Amino acid sequence: MIPIKSEGEIVLMRAAGRAARIVLEKIAKLVRPGITTKEIDQAAADYMAEEKCKSAFLGYRKFPGQICISVNEEVVHGIGSVRRLQVGDIVKLDVGVNKSGWIGDTATTVAVGSVNPVAAKLLEVTEGALAIALLHAHSGKRLGDLCAAIEQSVVSNGFSVVREFVGHGVGKKLHEEPQVPNFGVPGDGPKLKPGMTLAIEPMVNVGNPGVKVLSDNWTVVTSDGNLSAHFEHTVLITRDEPEILTCSGLS
């Protein structure tokens, strides 16, 4: 069953989404040549404390980081380390927070200085795919409509969507029903209804869609070593326009 949030629960979801957004915006401003991904991870913990929330990722299935930080060919679930960012890198920042028992989940991809044209297009297409998904995040639509629209927009630009990792429902738990893949069949899947809250998150590769998990058992990388990008919002289905609970000034 797909959880339907009550009005009171939606108020709490808004607060969690806002906290996640603020943390994401603050750590995105830290991205620069020379900083380590571990320093960004540690700063995220400080910013979460300021927002009176905690990481929804730390300790989840023994994940060791406050946030996920994935660089270049790393797709998702990267762990902060002594790696120093360099000009030309693209950095995926994925923030999940627990505030008053409710989850806010959001991600962006940030360029470190100037990046090559392929990387720049990748970021544009991936963020654009998320915007297109929101056009289909309406009550009465089928989930497959939303998922298929993501894939079509990505493939039409010459890129591919990751298939092994998907978006998901979100609420009191980090992962709830339904799964929200970045591919699908129009008219397929459950109907979207007011009160559903979905983490919609296109993960897009420059090359083929294949991925693999590194020996740390967390970091997901592209199988061909090409770049990948990731954007995510927590979205509330309403009777009218969808409400982006993690609406960010980063776009």
C-alpha positions in Angstrom: 0.0 0.0 0.0 1.1 3.5 -0.8 0.9 5.7 2.3 -1.4 8.8 2.1 -0.4 11.5 4.5 -2.9 13.4 6.6 -2.9 17.2 6.7 -1.0 17.1 10.0 1.6 14.7 8.6 2.1 16.9 5.6 2.9 19.9 7.9 5.7 17.7 9.4 6.9 16.6 5.9 7.1 20.2 4.9 9.4 21.0 7.9 11.6 18.0 7.1 11.8 19.0 3.4 12.7 22.5 4.3 15.5 21.4 6.6 16.9 19.1 3.9 16.8 21.9 1.4 18.6 24.3 3.7 21.3 21.8 4.4 21.8 21.0 0.7 22.0 24.7 -0.2 24.6 25.3 2.5 26.9 22.3 1.6 26.6 23.1 -2.2 28.2 26.5 -1.4 31.2 24.7 0.1 32.0 22.9 -3.2 35.3 24.3 -4.5 38.7 23.0 -5.6 40.8 21.6 -2.8 38.0 20.8 -0.3 37.7 17.2 0.7 34.5 15.3 0.5 34.9 14.4 4.1 35.0 18.1 5.1 31.7 18.6 3.2 30.2 15.5 5.0 31.3 16.9 8.4 29.8 20.3 7.6 26.5 18.7 6.7 26.3 17.3 10.3 26.8 20.8 11.7 24.1 22.3 9.4 21.7 19.5 10.4 22.3 20.3 14.0 21.5 23.9 13.3 18.2 22.8 11.7 17.4 20.6 14.6 17.4 17.4 12.5 19.7 14.5 12.0 20.9 12.4 9.1 18.5 9.9 7.7 21.4 8.1 6.1 24.0 7.7 8.9 23.7 4.2 10.2 21.0 3.2 7.6 22.0 -0.3 6.7 25.4 0.7 8.3 26.0 3.6 5.9 29.0 5.5 7.4 28.3 9.1 6.1 26.1 12.0 7.0 25.2 12.5 3.4 26.1 10.8 0.1 28.8 12.5 -1.9 29.5 11.0 -5.4 32.1 12.5 -7.8 32.2 12.1 -11.6 31.6 8.5 -12.6 30.2 7.8 -9.1 26.5 7.7 -9.5 25.1 7.6 -5.9 25.9 6.5 -2.4 29.5 7.8 -2.3 31.1 8.2 1.1 33.0 11.3 2.2 36.8 10.8 2.2 40.2 12.5 1.9 39.5 13.0 -1.8 40.0 16.6 -2.8 37.8 18.1 -5.4 39.4 19.5 -8.6 38.3 21.9 -11.2 36.2 20.1 -13.8 34.7 17.6 -11.3 30.9 17.2 -11.0 29.8 16.4 -7.4 26.5 14.7 -6.5 25.2 15.8 -3.1 22.4 13.7 -1.7 20.9 14.9 1.7 18.3 13.0 3.7 17.3 14.3 7.1 15.0 13.1 9.9 13.2 15.9 11.6 10.6 15.1 14.2 10.3 11.6 12.9 9.7 12.5 9.2 12.1 12.4 6.3 13.2 15.0 3.7 15.2 13.8 0.8 16.9 15.9 -1.9 19.9 15.9 -4.2 21.7 18.1 -6.7 24.8 17.9 -8.8 27.3 20.7 -8.6 30.1 21.6 -11.1 33.5 22.4 -9.6 34.6 25.5 -11.6 34.4 25.1 -15.4 33.4 21.7 -16.7 33.5 20.3 -20.2 30.6 20.6 -22.6 29.4 17.0 -22.1 29.3 17.4 -18.3 27.5 20.7 -18.7 24.9 19.2 -20.9 24.5 16.2 -18.6 23.7 18.5 -15.7 21.2 20.4 -17.8 19.4 17.3 -19.1 19.3 15.6 -15.7 17.8 18.6 -13.9 15.5 19.0 -16.9 14.3 15.5 -16.6 13.3 16.2 -13.0 11.3 19.2 -14.1 9.6 17.2 -16.8 8.7 14.5 -14.2 7.0 17.2 -12.1 4.7 18.0 -15.1 3.3 14.4 -14.6 3.2 14.4 -10.8 -0.6 15.1 -10.8 -3.5 13.4 -9.1 -5.1 11.0 -11.6 -2.0 10.4 -13.6 -0.4 7.0 -13.6 3.1 6.5 -12.0 4.2 5.1 -15.3 3.4 8.4 -17.1 5.9 10.2 -14.8 8.6 7.5 -15.1 8.3 7.1 -18.9 8.6 10.9 -19.3 11.9 10.9 -17.5 13.4 8.2 -19.7 12.1 9.8 -22.9 13.6 13.2 -22.1 16.9 11.7 -21.2 17.2 9.3 -24.1 16.2 12.0 -26.6 19.3 13.9 -25.5 21.6 11.0 -26.1 22.0 9.9 -22.5 20.8 6.9 -20.5 19.0 6.3 -17.2 20.2 4.1 -14.4 17.9 1.1 -14.0 19.2 -0.6 -10.9 18.5 2.3 -8.5 15.2 4.2 -8.4 13.2 6.8 -6.6 10.7 5.9 -3.9 8.0 6.9 -1.6 9.1 8.8 1.5 7.6 9.7 4.8 8.2 8.3 8.3 10.6 5.9 6.6 13.3 6.7 4.1 12.0 4.2 1.6 8.3 3.6 1.3 6.0 2.4 -1.5 6.0 2.9 -4.4 9.2 2.5 -6.2 9.7 5.4 -8.7 12.0 4.2 -11.5 13.4 6.6 -14.1 11.8 4.5 -16.9 8.4 3.1 -17.4 5.3 2.6 -19.6 2.8 5.4 -20.0 -0.6 4.4 -18.5 1.0 1.8 -16.3 1.3 1.6 -12.5 -0.8 3.0 -9.7 -2.8 6.2 -9.9 -1.2 9.2 -8.2 -3.4 10.5 -5.4 -3.4 13.6 -3.1 -1.3 12.9 0.0 1.3 10.7 -1.7 4.9 11.9 -1.1 7.5 10.7 -3.6 11.3 11.1 -3.8 11.7 11.6 -7.6 15.4 11.3 -8.6 16.7 11.0 -12.1 20.1 9.3 -12.2 21.5 9.8 -15.7 24.7 8.5 -17.4 26.6 9.8 -20.3 27.3 6.3 -21.6 25.4 3.1 -21.1 23.0 2.6 -18.2 25.1 -0.1 -16.5 26.5 0.4 -12.9 28.4 -1.6 -10.4 29.1 -1.3 -6.6 32.6 -0.7 -5.4 34.4 -2.8 -2.7 33.1 -0.5 0.1 29.7 -2.0 -0.6 28.2 1.4 -1.1 29.6 3.6 -3.8 27.8 3.0 -7.1 29.8 3.8 -10.3 29.1 3.7 -14.0 30.2 0.4 -15.5 32.0 2.2 -18.4 33.6 4.9 -16.3 31.6 7.7 -17.9 30.1 10.6 -16.0 26.8 10.5 -14.1 24.5 13.1 -12.6 21.7 13.0 -10.0 18.9 15.5 -9.0 16.1 14.8 -6.5 13.1 16.4 -4.9 10.6 15.2 -2.3 7.2 15.9 -4.0 3.7 16.0 -2.5 0.8 15.0 -4.8 -2.1 17.4 -4.3 -5.4 18.0 -6.0 -3.8 20.7 -8.0 -0.1 21.4 -8.8 2.5 19.2 -7.1 4.1 20.8 -4.1 7.9 20.5 -4.0 8.7 20.0 -0.3 12.4 20.4 -1.0 12.1 23.3 -3.4 15.6 24.8 -3.7 17.2 28.0 -4.9 19.9 25.9 -6.5 18.0 25.5 -9.8 
